[in-house]
Amino acid sequence: KRGIITASFVQTRKPIYKNSVKSWQNYKNELLPMFKILEK
């Protein structure tokens, strides 16, 4: 592993929040039009 010398050093050592992985679903209705465009 290489050393990290950025302001986000502490963030790189934190685990991924499992409860945040699906947080986009809170905005699913707003995102549906974009999903339809991207499916093309």
Order of alpha helices (4+ residues) and beta strands (2+ residues): alpha-alpha
